[in-house]
Amino acid sequence: MRISRRSIRARVKGDLSISFTQEALSAHGGLELIRRFVDRSGFIERLRKLYSIRQFDSDYGCLRMTLALIAMLIVGGKRLRHLAYLEQDPLVLRFAQLHQLPTDRTVSHWLKDLAPGIHDRLNDLLREVAYDSARHVGARRATIDLDGTVLRTGLLVDGAERGFNPHHPKDKSYYPLTAHLAQTGQLLGIWNRSGNVHDSENALEKLEFLVDDLRAQLGGLPLEVRLDGAFCQPQILRFLADSGVEWAMRIPLWEWLPIRGEIAKRKRWRRVAPGIDGFFFSFPIEKWGVRLRAAIYRKRVSHETQKNFQLNLFTPDDGHWEYSAIGTNKRVTLRTLWAFLAGRGGHEKTLCELKQNLAFDTIPTNEWGANTAWQLISGLTLNLIRQFQLYTDAPERKNGRKRTYRFVLQSLRTLRFELIHLPAKLARPSGRRELRIAASAAGRERVIRLLDALEAVA
């Protein structure tokens, strides 16, 4: 039966009058589902234990201050001053276990007051959430990605320095090192650094710790490590050779390595993919005391590439090929190795999620410690949101050569639109509190499905 136009189209005759109300209305009805998960997963107790080493606590309490920041980040706040726009939201207050939210000045002072020992414990909690997720989904291997990312700061920010920033070379920055668990898309660690350090600064120490910790927490799972060319250092190569883990690393085509000479005299290449060829090549690096097995690849391009644009690629005179090298101890084909290292893009996607949707690149204060704590709380929020999806309705993805996310994870931006930003009212029929959510048929179906899944979370 055809629907009439009159039943579809509506007339708007003039402006609505606007008034303000103190009713318990919320623009974030789906936040209650995440609150239930956070409570039932044991995260609250872990957070309380984390701050138990503090002898004196503020009026708001470290637990509730952290929950308030997590709630703000989940619903879309990016600055400390955005807390003021959430002070009347009953579900944000309920998530934070508060009657009123702290001011931005109060939160700033609290962040500055957190000792480095708290930073270490926040990193521990970050890993615990990731390990729980890996156990829950039954991960059969663990793939670690290690990389740094640039965070632009102001001129007066403590610890910020001018460093590697090709788009804004004069701006001061931080350059935190991040570790990523590819199977769950969660972070294993965030270590803040000044912007003028090399990408491999402190990488060996963190990598040694992560390998030992993963073996202790996840048992005998096969471990893999992926690194880019900045981590091609003698001490890291020696550790990887003795660690017993499988690894792959981009190798810079330095002139003092024999790779360029091997490329020049190579006559036969094996096809890897359309437009990509390669071959395996083993050679010693005598001054480092290591022997390296590498796969050399060439990629056909239709234009002359810009000289010196990417230092780890060798551009020959004809300008029609781009060359790259991947060092590895994995016994796989050229095609599998190419795809495996390309899986590092999952880490880049996670960093993009952090910066775009979780305010990771926001610099809330001028103090090093406070900004470090902010980065950790941002990363902890990412791990919680992805754990929520892994425990509820994230569909499994077919396993592939890239060794990236094992489940289809929605971005927080999509999750806000489909679930979190549902209008709701906190009512009291017959004296009992009830959350009334205004949702479409699709939204209602998803909320019901999530409620059923949350019943199984212990």
Secondary structure as the mmCIF struct_conf table of DSSP 4:
data_model
#
loop_
_struct_conf.conf_type_id
_struct_conf.id
_struct_conf.beg_label_comp_id
_struct_conf.beg_label_asym_id
_struct_conf.beg_label_seq_id
_struct_conf.end_label_comp_id
_struct_conf.end_label_asym_id
_struct_conf.end_label_seq_id
HELX_LH_PP_P HELX_LH_PP_P1 ARG A 2 SER A 4
HELX_RH_AL_P HELX_RH_AL_P1 ARG A 5 ILE A 8
BEND BEND1 GLY A 14 GLY A 14
HELX_LH_PP_P HELX_LH_PP_P2 ASP A 15 SER A 17
BEND BEND2 GLU A 23 GLU A 23
STRN STRN1 LEU A 25 SER A 26
BEND BEND3 ALA A 27 ALA A 27
TURN_TY1_P TURN_TY1_P1 GLY A 29 GLY A 30
HELX_RH_AL_P HELX_RH_AL_P2 LEU A 31 ARG A 40
TURN_TY1_P TURN_TY1_P2 SER A 41 GLY A 42
HELX_RH_AL_P HELX_RH_AL_P3 PHE A 43 LEU A 50
HELX_RH_3T_P HELX_RH_3T_P1 TYR A 51 ILE A 53
BEND BEND4 GLN A 55 PHE A 56
BEND BEND5 ASP A 59 TYR A 60
HELX_RH_AL_P HELX_RH_AL_P4 CYS A 62 VAL A 75
TURN_TY1_P TURN_TY1_P3 GLY A 76 GLY A 76
BEND BEND6 ARG A 79 ARG A 79
HELX_RH_3T_P HELX_RH_3T_P2 LEU A 80 LEU A 86
TURN_TY1_P TURN_TY1_P4 GLU A 87 GLN A 88
HELX_RH_AL_P HELX_RH_AL_P5 PRO A 90 ALA A 96
TURN_TY1_P TURN_TY1_P5 GLN A 97 GLN A 97
BEND BEND7 HIS A 99 GLN A 100
HELX_LH_PP_P HELX_LH_PP_P3 LEU A 101 THR A 103
HELX_RH_AL_P HELX_RH_AL_P6 ASP A 104 ASP A 113
HELX_RH_AL_P HELX_RH_AL_P7 PRO A 116 VAL A 137
TURN_TY1_P TURN_TY1_P6 GLY A 138 GLY A 138
BEND BEND8 ARG A 140 ARG A 140
STRN STRN2 ALA A 142 GLY A 148
STRN STRN3 LEU A 151 ARG A 152
TURN_TY1_P TURN_TY1_P7 LEU A 155 LEU A 156
TURN_TY1_P TURN_TY1_P8 ASP A 158 GLY A 159
STRN STRN4 GLU A 161 ARG A 162
BEND BEND9 PHE A 164 PHE A 164
BEND BEND10 PRO A 166 HIS A 167
TURN_TY1_P TURN_TY1_P9 PRO A 169 LYS A 170
BEND BEND11 ASP A 171 ASP A 171
STRN STRN5 LYS A 172 TYR A 174
STRN STRN6 LEU A 177 LEU A 181
TURN_TY1_P TURN_TY1_P10 ALA A 182 GLY A 185
STRN STRN7 GLN A 186 TRP A 191
STRN STRN8 SER A 194 SER A 194
TURN_TY1_P TURN_TY1_P11 GLY A 195 ASN A 196
BEND BEND12 VAL A 197 VAL A 197
TURN_TY1_P TURN_TY1_P12 ASP A 199 ASN A 202
HELX_RH_AL_P HELX_RH_AL_P8 ALA A 203 LEU A 218
TURN_TY1_P TURN_TY1_P13 GLY A 219 GLY A 220
STRN STRN9 LEU A 223 LEU A 227
HELX_RH_3T_P HELX_RH_3T_P3 GLY A 229 PHE A 231
HELX_RH_AL_P HELX_RH_AL_P9 PRO A 234 SER A 243
STRN STRN10 GLU A 246 ILE A 251
TURN_TY1_P TURN_TY1_P14 GLU A 255 TRP A 256
BEND BEND13 LEU A 257 LEU A 257
TURN_TY1_P TURN_TY1_P15 PRO A 258 PRO A 258
HELX_RH_AL_P HELX_RH_AL_P10 ILE A 259 LYS A 265
STRN STRN11 ARG A 270 ALA A 273
TURN_TY1_P TURN_TY1_P16 PRO A 274 GLY A 275
STRN STRN12 ILE A 276 ILE A 285
TURN_TY1_P TURN_TY1_P17 GLU A 286 GLY A 289
STRN STRN13 VAL A 290 ARG A 300
BEND BEND14 SER A 302 HIS A 303
HELX_LH_PP_P HELX_LH_PP_P4 GLU A 304 GLN A 306
TURN_TY1_P TURN_TY1_P18 LYS A 307 ASN A 308
BEND BEND15 PHE A 309 GLN A 310
TURN_TY1_P TURN_TY1_P19 LEU A 311 ASN A 312
BEND BEND16 LEU A 313 LEU A 313
STRN STRN14 PHE A 314 PHE A 314
TURN_TY1_P TURN_TY1_P20 ASP A 317 ASP A 318
BEND BEND17 HIS A 320 HIS A 320
STRN STRN15 TRP A 321 THR A 328
HELX_RH_AL_P HELX_RH_AL_P11 LEU A 334 ALA A 342
TURN_TY1_P TURN_TY1_P21 GLY A 343 ARG A 344
HELX_RH_AL_P HELX_RH_AL_P12 GLY A 345 ASN A 357
BEND BEND18 LEU A 358 LEU A 358
TURN_TY1_P TURN_TY1_P22 PHE A 360 ASP A 361
BEND BEND19 THR A 365 ASN A 366
HELX_RH_AL_P HELX_RH_AL_P13 TRP A 368 TYR A 391
TURN_TY1_P TURN_TY1_P23 THR A 392 ASP A 393
HELX_LH_PP_P HELX_LH_PP_P5 ALA A 394 PRO A 395
STRN STRN16 GLU A 396 GLU A 396
HELX_LH_PP_P HELX_LH_PP_P6 ARG A 397 ASN A 399
TURN_TY1_P TURN_TY1_P24 ARG A 401 LYS A 402
BEND BEND20 ARG A 406 ARG A 406
STRN STRN17 PHE A 407 PHE A 407
HELX_RH_AL_P HELX_RH_AL_P14 LEU A 412 LEU A 415
HELX_RH_PI_P HELX_RH_PI_P1 ARG A 416 ILE A 420
TURN_TY1_P TURN_TY1_P25 HIS A 421 HIS A 421
STRN STRN18 ALA A 424 ALA A 427
HELX_RH_3T_P HELX_RH_3T_P4 PRO A 429 GLY A 431
STRN STRN19 GLU A 434 ILE A 437
HELX_RH_AL_P HELX_RH_AL_P15 ALA A 441 LEU A 454
TURN_TY1_P TURN_TY1_P26 GLU A 455 ALA A 456
#
